[in-house]
Amino acid sequence: MSSYNVQDYLRSHIRTVPNWPAPGVQFRDITPLLQNPKVFRVLIDAFVHRYMDPGMRPDVVAGLDARGFILGSVVAYELNVGFIPVRKKGKLPFTTVEETYELEYGSATVELHTDAVKQGDRVLLVDDLIATGGTMLAGKRLLEKLGATVMEGAAIVDLPELGGSQRLRESGLKLFTLVEFNGH
């Protein structure tokens, strides 16, 4: 499969749910990608093959709560590196660092264990989708607070019209996404 075909194949398995969670929103549902074993394997392989290259290989994979856990943990397993969860506030039992970021209506906070990464670790930061970029940017800042370098952010879907991918690139984060959807 060429990468163009992989993108089309994955796109054909992403469900669009109109008017959810609010009127006018076109929700891009990735759960069909996970339900079919062949599709799930194509999805994971698209990430793993990119990061198997010695120049792109991370020391650890970090996944953003919650769908980033699904992708990130499987990619980490396949690359034979560790996985660390970036969780919503109040979910981690050990000493944490936190980062608060703005949402459309209010704010949210994510946390990371203080011993999750070592100084200089190269981290791949994974989520399912990039919308406004707030969650991924908060994850990047958390990892950098602990001395890690976020080598790249990876996601299945980019929604470029919402400005998140541009915002992340402007922050210095390289991005890799598999499918782009215009409109939201």
N, C-alpha and C positions, 0 to 999 in steps of 0.2 A: 504494500500500500504506500503510495506517495504521501508526503505530508499534506498535500492539498486534499487527497482522498480521505485521509484520517480526519481532517477538520470537518469535511462534509459529512462523513460517517457519524462523528460525534454530534455535530449540529442536528442531524436528523433524529437523534435520540434525546434531545433536550426538549422538554415539554414547556410550552408557553401557556401560562394561566392568566387570562385577562382579568383585570380589575381585582387583583389580589396582591397585597393585603389591603389595598385602598383603591377607590375608583380611579381609572386612568393608568394604573400601573400594569405593565406587562411582566409578570413574574416569570423568570427563567428557572424552571425546576430541573435540577440535575439528578433527581432520584431515579429516573429511568436509566441513566448511565450506570447506576450501581446495581440495578435489579437483574440485568442480563449478564451472565458471566463472560460471554464473548466481548460485549461492549465494555464492560468493566476492565477486562484485560487490555483491550486496545487503549483505553484511557490511561491506565497506569503505565503501560509500556511507552506511551508517548512521552511521559515525564521521565521514566527511568532511563530510556535510551539517551535522552539529552544529558542527564546528570551522571551517567556512567563514564563519560569522557574524563580523563584525569584532570584536565584544566577546569572542568565544571563540577567536579565532585565535591560535595559539601562534607564537613566533619560531622554535622548533625542536621536533622530536619526539624523545623518547628512548625506546628500546625495551629491555626487560629480556630478558636471555639466557634462552632462545633463541627461543621462539615470539613474544615481543614484537618481535623483529627482523622477522618476517614481516609482522605487522600494521603496526607502526610505520613501517617503511620505505615501504610502499605508501601509507599515510595521508600521510606527509611529502611524498612525490612528488606526490600529488594536490593537496595544499595549497600546493605550490611553496615548501616550507621545507626546511631541512636535517634530517638524521637523525643521531643519535648512539647508539651501542651502549653499554649498561651490561653489561659482560662479567663472567663468572666469573673469579676471580683467576688471573693468569698467562697470560691470552690477549691482552692488549694490549701492543704493542711500545714505546710511548712512556712518558714519565713519567706516573704515575697517582696518584690518590687512591683510598683503599679504605674499605669499610665492612663490618664483620662483623656477622652476625645469627644468631639462634638458629633451629635446625630442631628437629623433633620429637626427633631423635636426633643431637645434635652441633651444629655450626655451619657456616656457609658465609660466603664473602667475595665481594663484587662490587667491580669497579673501573671507573674512568672516567678517560679522558685528562684531564690538568690543563688543556688548552686546548679542551675540548669545548664549553663554554658561556662566555658573557661575563657580567659583572656585570649583573644586572637582566633577563637573558633570561627570557621567559615560556616555560615548558617544559610540554608535554603528555607525561606518562609512561604508556607503554602496555605491557600484558602480556595474555596470553590469559585468565588466570583469577586470581581472588582467593580464596585459601584462608585461611591464617593471617595473610597480609599482610606477612610478614617481608621478602620480596624487594622489594616495592614500597616499603616504608618505608625500607629500606636505600638504594634508588635515590633516593628523595626526599632523604634526608640527604646523599648524595654530591653531588647537584646543588646543594643549598643550601650545602654547604661551599665550592663554587666561585662563590657569589654569585647563582645563578639562583633564580627563583621557580617552583615547580611549581604551575601554575595548576589542574591537575586530573590525576587518575589515571583511566585508561580501561582497561576489560577487557571481553572478551566475556561471561564467566561470573563470577557471584558465588556463592560457597558460604557464605551468611550464618551457618549453624550453627557454622562453624569460627572465627568471631569476627574474621576479618581485615578485613572492610569496616568494622565498628564501630571496631576498633583504628586503622585509617587515618583515619577521620573524626575520632576523638578526637585524632589528631596534628595536625589542622587541614587535612587533605587532602580536597578535594572529589572525589567519585567519580562516574563514569558507567559503568554496565554495561548490557549488552543483555539478558541472560538470567540468571535466578536459579534455582538448584536447591537445594531443601531436602534435608537428609541428605547424607552423604558416603560 
